[in-house]
Amino acid sequence: MSRGYNDRLLAGVYLAADAAAFAACVFLCARAALLRLEDAATMMQTLNVLMAAVAFLFVSRCAAAKLFGGGFFAGFALELAFLFAAAVVPMRLAMSHSGAVPFYRLPYLASRFPADLLMFVRDAVLPAAAFLAVFLIAVRLASRLRAPRMFVRAFMAAIVALFAALNFSGAFPAAGGKEFSKKPGVVRMLPPRETKGGDAALRPPQINDVQPCPTLNCVWLAYEKKLLKLDNNLKSSGYYDLAGVSPDRLAADPLRPVIYALDAKGEKAVVSGENGSGQAGVFPVKTDWGGEARAILPYGNAFYVLYDGQPGVAEFDAESGLRTGAVRFLEPRSIAFRTGGWALAVHAPSDSLYALAGPADASGKAALVRIEPERFRIVSMGVLPDAGPALALNPAKPVAYMTSFNRDNIYEIDLASLKAVRVLPGPAGARALALDTRRNILFAAGYYSGRFMATDLKTGRVLRSGAAGARASALKLDRAGKYLYVVSSRGAFRVDIDSYLGSSDKRLNAGVK
């Protein structure tokens, strides 16, 4: 091969690697600054990231000067200024509270971006290959331009921006789970069949949550902008418009035939009769201190709402919808890493509410807060060994279970001491848990992996493990404990637990850690 060809090949490899590494440096600097703002990273950790990025810029600039010529110090100073802006601008935006854009969610988005990117590459091979091919063509063309590094870096930024827009809109294909409806005991509720194109499944916002009826043999789905009711034979009983509110989270009152729906913006709650009629009203739940409402929980003569931003819980009268109290936990911050409050559950035997929020300290661990409903005050708070988005309480024992954002762990928590006493295997990033006390089995579904697991709580062994589809947002047991309802990007499913557990689905013998 000619020397000219080798030089062009070397230049192309350098341009591609430089653009990818520069994008990674910009992202890591922005993420380090955001985590430092939230006390989820130490100053030394933040400085280490920044110094590593500066060292990369120096080495890359030296290589560019050797390959393409040109000045050194002016370009290096410009790149340092860009890196400084990448660290400061997102942090300043996250601290702002004006405008309709929820910039306070930037730390959470920054923490989940790598997992989103890996999920996209893994589950959308053809689009990812198309992005890569277009990028390599751009690298090839850039070698003929006057400023090749700037062109390739700008092109890389455009690809990342496009990916972020697609991720924000939920326009990604589903991960795995294509065969889930064919498993024994599994019935697809919605959509009635797999959509055309195989992996081009429903977008996550179309089916947000599922809620079995507390007294009747039926199930509710938060479907698009309405509530969809299915009878025991999974036949539609009609759509119900909730006064223009798009339902996102559903909850059932265990004492009354009432369904609660939290809107997608986290600003309103709708209370509707279980039969779809007799709508009680639309109540505003937005506060002047919290961010978006993340969870709604009816209990006694009130319903409770958990907020992100500044983590806290507000109490509302079940009849009038008026706010009767509020408690805030963790130290006040300008924003909230991982959006503060994550899960809210009730433990009836101890007459207590438990809220999961995070982080509680510089290591990013979560806090479990016990609230006394009668006086509506915080009784105790414990710091857990990890941070996770899902919480399930045992109604018969002082025991709870929490998932992990980044580890394949589920933590068993003693509610008396608010400490983790056992670590069980589970899918990383699970946002949905369901505890079957009759069979002593814990069900979990990984949000990014789509991994659906059933774990025997006595032995700690994983009884069944399969794929239900990524973005699993809900696991709910019916009142009789016969069916488990699953919602993922593949749709909504009803699982006959006995049939599924007795099937020949993949067995894993993962012991307790």
Number of C-alpha atoms within 10 A of each C-alpha: 5 6 8 9 10 11 12 15 14 12 22 20 14 18 25 20 13 21 21 15 17 21 16 13 21 19 17 20 25 27 26 27 27 29 26 20 22 22 19 21 19 15 14 10 13 19 14 13 18 22 12 13 20 17 12 16 22 18 10 19 20 15 15 20 13 10 14 14 10 12 12 13 11 9 14 17 13 11 17 15 12 13 21 15 15 19 21 16 13 19 25 14 16 20 18 15 13 9 7 6 10 15 19 26 20 24 27 17 18 19 18 16 15 12 14 17 15 12 19 20 13 14 18 17 12 11 14 15 12 11 14 13 12 13 17 17 10 18 25 20 14 20 19 10 11 10 12 21 22 14 19 24 20 14 18 21 16 12 16 14 12 12 19 16 12 12 15 11 12 17 16 23 23 30 27 20 22 16 13 19 21 11 15 18 17 20 18 20 21 18 14 11 11 18 13 8 8 10 19 17 22 21 19 23 19 17 26 26 27 28 24 24 24 21 16 13 14 21 22 24 26 24 21 15 21 20 25 19 25 20 15 10 9 15 11 15 15 13 16 15 15 21 12 10 20 24 29 27 25 25 23 24 21 15 12 13 15 22 25 24 27 29 25 19 14 24 17 19 28 22 23 21 14 23 15 19 9 11 18 17 15 20 18 16 24 18 14 5 13 19 25 25 29 23 24 26 23 24 20 15 11 19 21 23 24 31 29 27 23 24 29 24 26 22 22 22 16 18 12 11 20 14 18 11 15 17 14 17 20 17 10 11 14 14 26 28 31 27 24 31 31 24 25 25 23 21 20 14 11 13 13 20 22 23 24 27 32 28 27 23 16 13 14 20 17 25 26 25 22 22 21 15 18 9 9 17 14 17 12 14 20 16 19 22 15 22 26 30 22 24 25 22 23 19 15 11 13 16 18 22 23 29 32 23 21 15 16 16 23 27 23 21 21 16 21 9 12 21 18 21 11 15 19 24 23 27 25 23 29 33 26 26 25 24 25 20 14 9 12 12 20 23 22 31 35 29 25 23 25 27 24 25 24 26 24 17 18 9 12 19 19 24 19 21 20 19 18 31 29 26 27 30 23 25 24 22 21 18 15 9 15 15 20 20 25 29 28 29 30 35 28 26 24 24 22 17 21 13 14 16 15 12 14 10 14 10 15 14 13 15 12 15 9
